[in-house]
Amino acid sequence: MKKLLRFMSGTLTVLLFTALICMIVVVISSKASGGNPSIMGYEIKSVLSGSMEPTFQTGSVIAIEPTEDGTGYEEGDVITYQQEQDVLVTHRITNVSESGGDVIYETKGDNNDAVDMNPVLADNVVGKYVDFTIPYLGYLVDFANSQTGALLLLVVPGIIVFLYGIFSVWRELTKLEKKTQKDSTNESSNV
């Protein structure tokens, strides 16, 4: 029974530290990259609308491979592009054309009835979707990007780990005290 409790205690400690480290990485990565974490060279983006359902759901996170110049994409590729100052859109390319040496993409959301009204210049393309999606994690990433979320995701796991550490030290001190009392009782009864 003691071995099982020791194993569970060790496992809980590892899980808490892992959760804390993951949250720190997500929050710091999000803040350092201007709100979008990057993992192994791929940018993580949150899906905020249902225009690409069923390819990916609202609230999912997707991975995109960043691009330097935005050219080289073909019809059927799913790209993320800058639509306005702070607005990114991820839609599928329906047509590729050139005009005056510029590559222009016509795009459409998989769940939309019509092609997007404004064509996309290659210069506005941020990257290409790489078929990696985690449903609903986008809600957590957006929360982590908020001031409240960043504070909670860093502080709460830290407090839990700290309190668990205090509890573990208290438990071990209690065991040591009981053992010392038992040893002193045994010595006085042997005399």
N, C-alpha and C positions, 0 to 999 in steps of 0.2 A: 504494500500500500504506500509506503514511504517513497519507493522508487517511482511509482506512478505520479505521486504528488510532485516530486522533484522534477520529473520529466515535464509535467504540465506547467510547472512554474518556469522552467527553462524555455519551453515553447512559447509561453505567454510573453516572457521578456523579449525573446527574439522577434516575435510578431509586433510588439509595441515599438521596439527600436526601428524595425523595418518600416512600419507605418510612419513613424516620425521622420525618418530619412526620406522616404518617398514624398511626403508632403513638403518637406523643405526643398527638395529638388524641383517639384512642380511649381511651387510658389516662386522660388528664386529664378528658375528658368523662365517662367511667365513674365516676371518683372524685368529681367535682363533683356528679353527679346521683344519688349514692347507689348506684352500681352499674349504672345503665342509661344508656348514651349517648343523646344527643338530636341529631338532624340535621334541620335545616330545620323545626323544630316537631314532628317525629314522634319518638316514643320508640322505641328499638330494644330488643327483648326477646328473650331466648334461650328456645328451646323445649326443655324438659327431659324431656318424655314423648312417647309415641306416640299419645296420645288423639285427636289431630286429623289423623292420617295418613288419607288421602293428601294432604289439603289442604296440610299442611307436615310435614316430617320432623323427627324428633328431632335436635337439634343445629343446627337452622336458626336464623337470626335473622329476626324479623318486625318490621314497622313498625306502630305503632299511633298513632292520632290521639287525644291526651289529651282527656278530657272534664271539664267543670266540675261538672255535676250528675248525670250518668249516665242521664238520661232521653232519650227521643226515639228509642230504638233499636227495631227491628222484628224480627219472627220471621225467621230466616235470617241476621241479622247475626252476625258473629263478634266477641265482646267479650272483653276482658281484665278480670278482676275480682280483688279481694282476697278470698281464701278464709279465710286465717288471718293472723296478725301479719306474717309474712315470706313468705307463700305467694301467688303470683299464678297464676291459671288462665286459659287462653284456650280458650273453648268457644263453640259456636253456640247462639243463642237459639232455643228450640223453642216458647215461649209467653210472651206478655206479659199481665200482669194488674195490677189495682190493688187495694190493700187499705188502707183508712183514709187515703187520699191518697198512699200510697207506691206507686211503680212497682216491680213484682216480676217478675223474669225467671226462667223455667225454662230451663236450659241442658243441653247434651249434647255430648260429644266426638264428632266424626264417626266415630271408630274404636271407640266404646263401644257396648255393646248397649242400655243403659238411660239414661234421663234422670238427671241428677245428683240426688242425694238432697236436697240443700239448695238452696232457691230463692235467688236473688241479689237483694239490695236495690239499687236504683239508686245509692244512696250508696256502695256498694262497687265500682262500675264505675270502672275506671281509664281505659279508652279502647276504641276500636274498631279492629280489624284493617283495614288499608287495601290488601290484596292485593299486598303487597310482601314477598317472601321471598328470602333467600339461604341455600341449603342449606349445612350444616356450619360456617358461620361462627360459630355460637353457641358451639361448642367453644372457638374462639379468644377470643371475648368473655369467656366464663367464666374462661378462663386469664388474660386481661388483668386481670380483677377480683381475682385472687389476688395476694398480696404477691410471690410468686416470679415470676408472670407479668408484673406491672407492672415489676418490676426488670429482667427479661430483655428485655421488649419495648422498654424505653427504653434500657438500657445496651448491649445487643448491637448494634443498628443504629448507635448512637453510636460504639462502638468500631470498627466496620467503616468508618464514614465517616472517623473520625480516622486509622486506619491507612492507608486509601486516600489521604487527604490527605498523609500523611507520604511514602508511596510516590511520589505525583505530584511532590512537591517534590524528593525525592531524584533522580527520573528527570530532571527539568528541570535540576537542578544538575549532574548528570552530563553532560548534553548541552552545557550551557554550558561546562563544564570542557574537554570534548573540542574544542569550537569554539575556545576560547581557546588550547589547545595547538596546534591546527592552524594558527591565525592566526599564532602566534609562530614556528612552524616555517617557515611560508611567508615571513615577514619575514626570518628569519635566512638562508634560502636565497637570497633576492633580494639580499642585501648582498654 
